[in-house]
Amino acid sequence: MCKFGALLPRSACFALLAATLVSCGGSSSTQQNGSNNGPYQVAGDWMLALNGGTSSLSGPGVITNSGLPVFFQMNPTVSSQAVAVLPTITGASSFAGTATLYDVAPGGASQVQSQSVQGKVKSSTSISGTITSGGTFSLTPNATLSGSVKALSATMWVQGPGSFAQVMLQPAGQNQSMTISPTSFSANICPPSGTLTQEPNLNVFDVSITFGGGNCPHDIHGIGFESNTDYLQVASGAQGTFLYLVDTSSLSVIEVFP
């Protein structure tokens, strides 16, 4: 059975530490109260670098305006899929709590693990910490998008566990929010429908997605962000803007690509 820290499999260790990682991109280097102890502006896009025993892992994610940190495994195989949800990171100089890891057990079934973590917010561009059972992590800002975040108006493709479909993205609501809905493409499998609500001034979306059809993946109620990088390597070299939609209570991660 997989365990956190040094005993954790490479993929799980990564996600867990990703879960312990904290804020990144889009944050300002200016402290909010002028002190050396924060709080710092940490909401935005981040990248995790993990050294947990014999593992070395990295992956993207976000910290929301409310301090919710969510990350996923980059370039996963079937057995190395992972989503990590860290304890709340508000920008205060330190944080502690339970990180939850959703990953794949050695037998192939999904599993949920929890581990205590502690971390320090050194600045608006530097976060690091430890996992109680062993291991360290650091977070750095992730300039995942070359331009400004914007609502997309395009026909795109979706791929994720149990889902492959052609979809339509349309601007809706305030800021750069969007809706996603399936097209009439005959080969759609579990197509997604729902909303992506932008958090003001951030490349962070609050996501609510359901899948149509039978035996479909877990609905996604979590976070999203735009990127110019094909983190799941499903786009066969396509260029443009990608969207990542990540559930906060399962392994569900889908990529929307050109």
C-alpha positions as CSV (number, residue, x, y, z in Angstrom):
1,M,0.0,0.0,0.0
2,C,1.3,3.4,-0.9
3,K,2.4,5.8,1.8
4,F,3.5,9.4,2.0
5,G,7.0,10.6,2.2
6,A,10.0,8.3,1.7
7,L,7.7,5.2,1.4
8,L,5.5,6.8,-1.1
9,P,5.6,5.7,-4.8
10,R,7.1,8.2,-7.1
11,S,3.8,9.4,-8.5
12,A,2.0,9.5,-5.2
13,C,4.9,11.3,-3.5
14,F,4.8,13.9,-6.1
15,A,1.1,14.5,-5.8
16,L,1.3,14.6,-2.0
17,L,4.1,17.1,-2.1
18,A,2.3,18.9,-4.7
19,A,-0.4,19.0,-2.3
20,T,1.8,20.5,0.2
21,L,3.1,23.0,-2.1
22,V,1.6,26.4,-1.9
23,S,1.2,29.6,-3.9
24,C,2.7,30.7,-7.1
25,G,2.2,32.7,-10.2
26,G,0.3,35.9,-10.5
27,S,1.4,37.0,-7.0
28,S,3.0,40.3,-6.1
29,S,6.3,40.6,-4.3
30,T,4.8,43.4,-2.2
31,Q,3.8,42.4,1.3
32,Q,0.3,43.4,2.2
33,N,1.2,44.9,5.6
34,G,4.8,46.0,5.0
35,S,6.2,43.5,7.6
36,N,8.8,40.8,7.0
37,N,6.3,38.1,8.1
38,G,3.6,38.6,5.6
39,P,0.8,38.2,4.8
40,Y,1.9,37.8,1.2
41,Q,-0.1,37.8,-2.0
42,V,0.0,34.1,-3.0
43,A,-3.2,33.5,-5.1
44,G,-2.3,32.5,-8.6
45,D,-0.4,29.8,-10.6
46,W,2.4,27.8,-9.1
47,M,4.8,24.9,-9.9
48,L,5.8,22.3,-7.4
49,A,9.4,20.9,-7.1
50,L,9.5,17.9,-4.8
51,N,12.3,15.9,-3.3
52,G,10.8,13.1,-1.2
53,G,13.3,10.4,-0.3
54,T,14.3,8.8,-3.7
55,S,11.6,10.7,-5.6
56,S,12.0,13.9,-7.7
57,L,8.7,15.2,-9.0
58,S,7.0,18.4,-10.3
59,G,3.7,19.6,-11.5
60,P,1.4,22.6,-12.0
61,G,-1.5,24.0,-10.0
62,V,-3.1,27.0,-8.4
63,I,-3.8,28.7,-5.1
64,T,-7.3,30.2,-5.2
65,N,-8.3,33.6,-3.6
66,S,-9.7,31.6,-0.7
67,G,-6.3,29.9,-0.2
68,L,-7.2,26.5,-1.6
69,P,-4.0,24.9,-3.2
70,V,-4.7,22.2,-5.8
71,F,-2.1,20.5,-8.1
72,F,-1.8,17.5,-10.4
73,Q,0.9,15.2,-11.8
74,M,2.5,16.4,-15.0
75,N,2.8,14.0,-17.9
76,P,1.3,11.1,-16.0
77,T,1.1,7.4,-17.0
78,V,-2.0,5.4,-16.1
79,S,-0.4,4.3,-12.9
80,S,1.1,7.7,-11.9
81,Q,-2.1,9.9,-12.1
82,A,-2.4,12.0,-9.0
83,V,-4.2,15.1,-7.6
84,A,-3.1,16.8,-4.4
85,V,-5.1,19.2,-2.3
86,L,-3.0,21.1,0.4
87,P,-4.1,22.8,3.5
88,T,-5.2,26.4,3.2
89,I,-2.5,28.8,2.3
90,T,-3.5,32.4,2.9
91,G,-0.1,34.1,2.6
92,A,0.7,34.1,6.3
93,S,4.3,33.3,7.1
94,S,3.5,29.7,8.0
95,F,0.8,27.1,7.5
96,A,0.0,23.6,8.6
97,G,-2.7,21.0,8.2
98,T,-3.7,17.9,6.3
99,A,-2.8,17.3,2.6
100,T,-5.0,14.9,0.7
101,L,-3.6,12.8,-2.1
102,Y,-5.7,11.1,-4.7
103,D,-3.6,8.6,-6.6
104,V,-3.4,5.0,-8.0
105,A,-2.6,2.1,-5.8
106,P,-0.1,-0.6,-7.0
107,G,-3.1,-2.8,-8.0
108,G,-4.5,-0.1,-10.2
109,A,-7.4,1.1,-8.1
110,S,-7.7,4.7,-7.1
111,Q,-7.0,5.5,-3.4
112,V,-7.1,8.5,-1.0
113,Q,-4.4,9.3,1.5
114,S,-3.9,12.0,4.0
115,Q,-0.7,13.3,5.7
116,S,0.2,16.2,7.9
117,V,2.3,18.9,6.4
118,Q,4.0,22.1,7.6
119,G,5.2,25.0,5.4
120,K,6.6,28.5,5.3
121,V,5.7,31.4,3.0
122,K,9.0,33.2,2.7
123,S,7.7,35.7,0.2
124,S,5.1,36.1,-2.6
125,T,7.4,34.0,-4.8
126,S,8.8,31.4,-2.4
127,I,7.0,28.7,-0.5
128,S,8.5,25.6,1.0
129,G,7.7,22.9,3.6
130,T,8.0,19.4,4.9
131,I,5.9,16.3,5.1
132,T,5.6,14.7,8.5
133,S,6.5,11.2,7.3
134,G,9.5,12.6,5.4
135,G,10.3,14.8,2.3
136,T,10.5,18.4,1.4
137,F,8.9,20.6,-1.3
138,S,9.2,24.1,-2.7
139,L,6.9,26.2,-4.8
140,T,7.8,28.8,-7.4
141,P,5.6,31.0,-9.5
142,N,4.5,29.4,-12.8
143,A,4.2,31.7,-15.8
144,T,1.9,29.2,-17.4
145,L,0.3,31.7,-19.9
146,S,2.2,34.0,-22.2
147,G,-0.5,36.6,-22.4
148,S,-3.5,37.7,-20.3
149,V,-6.2,35.2,-19.3
150,K,-9.2,35.5,-21.5
151,A,-12.6,33.8,-22.1
152,L,-12.3,31.5,-25.1
153,S,-14.8,31.3,-28.0
154,A,-13.8,28.2,-29.9
155,T,-14.4,24.6,-30.7
156,M,-11.9,22.5,-28.9
157,W,-11.2,18.9,-27.7
158,V,-11.4,17.4,-24.2
159,Q,-9.4,14.4,-23.0
160,G,-9.2,12.9,-19.5
161,P,-9.9,9.6,-17.7
162,G,-13.1,8.2,-19.3
163,S,-13.8,11.3,-21.5
164,F,-13.0,12.2,-25.0
165,A,-15.2,14.8,-26.8
166,Q,-15.4,17.8,-29.0
167,V,-16.7,20.9,-27.1
168,M,-17.6,24.5,-27.5
169,L,-16.2,27.2,-25.2
170,Q,-18.2,30.5,-25.0
171,P,-17.7,33.6,-22.9
172,A,-20.4,34.0,-20.2
173,G,-20.9,36.0,-17.0
174,Q,-18.4,38.4,-15.5
175,N,-14.7,38.8,-16.1
176,Q,-13.3,36.1,-18.4
177,S,-15.7,33.4,-17.3
178,M,-16.9,30.7,-19.8
179,T,-19.3,27.9,-20.4
180,I,-18.3,24.5,-21.9
181,S,-20.8,22.3,-23.7
182,P,-20.6,19.3,-26.1
183,T,-20.9,19.6,-29.9
184,S,-22.9,17.1,-32.0
185,F,-19.7,15.2,-32.8
186,S,-20.9,11.6,-33.1
187,A,-17.9,10.0,-31.4
188,N,-18.2,12.0,-28.2
189,I,-17.6,9.9,-25.1
190,C,-18.8,11.3,-21.8
191,P,-18.8,14.9,-23.0
192,P,-18.5,17.6,-20.3
193,S,-20.9,20.5,-19.7
194,G,-20.7,23.3,-17.1
195,T,-19.1,26.6,-16.1
196,L,-15.7,28.1,-15.6
197,T,-15.9,31.2,-13.4
198,Q,-12.8,33.4,-13.3
199,E,-11.5,34.6,-10.0
200,P,-11.0,38.3,-10.5
201,N,-7.6,39.3,-11.9
202,L,-6.2,35.7,-11.7
203,N,-5.6,32.9,-14.1
204,V,-7.7,30.8,-11.8
205,F,-11.3,29.5,-12.5
206,D,-13.8,27.9,-10.2
207,V,-15.0,24.9,-12.1
208,S,-18.3,23.0,-12.0
209,I,-18.5,20.3,-14.7
210,T,-20.8,17.3,-15.2
211,F,-20.3,14.5,-17.8
212,G,-23.0,13.2,-20.1
213,G,-23.5,9.4,-20.6
214,G,-23.1,6.2,-18.6
215,N,-20.1,5.0,-16.7
216,C,-18.5,8.5,-16.9
217,P,-15.8,10.0,-14.7
218,H,-16.4,11.8,-11.4
219,D,-17.9,15.2,-11.9
220,I,-15.4,18.0,-11.5
221,H,-16.1,20.6,-8.8
222,G,-12.7,22.3,-8.4
223,I,-10.3,24.6,-10.1
224,G,-9.1,25.4,-13.6
225,F,-6.4,27.5,-15.3
226,E,-5.2,28.4,-18.8
227,S,-1.8,27.5,-20.2
228,N,0.3,27.5,-23.3
229,T,1.7,24.1,-22.2
230,D,0.4,20.6,-23.0
231,Y,1.0,19.3,-19.5
232,L,-0.8,15.9,-20.2
233,Q,0.8,15.5,-23.6
234,V,-2.5,14.7,-25.4
235,A,-2.5,17.4,-28.1
236,S,0.0,15.9,-30.6
237,G,2.0,19.1,-30.9
238,A,-1.0,21.5,-31.3
239,Q,-0.2,25.1,-30.3
240,G,-2.5,27.6,-28.6
241,T,-4.3,28.0,-25.3
242,F,-5.0,24.9,-23.2
243,L,-7.4,24.6,-20.2
244,Y,-7.0,22.3,-17.2
245,L,-10.0,21.4,-15.1
246,V,-9.1,19.6,-11.8
247,D,-11.5,18.0,-9.3
248,T,-10.7,18.6,-5.6
249,S,-12.1,15.2,-4.4
250,S,-11.0,12.7,-7.0
251,L,-8.4,11.8,-9.6
252,S,-10.4,13.7,-12.3
253,V,-8.2,16.0,-14.4
254,I,-9.2,16.9,-18.0
255,E,-7.3,18.9,-20.6
256,V,-9.1,21.1,-23.1
257,F,-6.9,21.6,-26.2
258,P,-7.0,23.1,-29.7
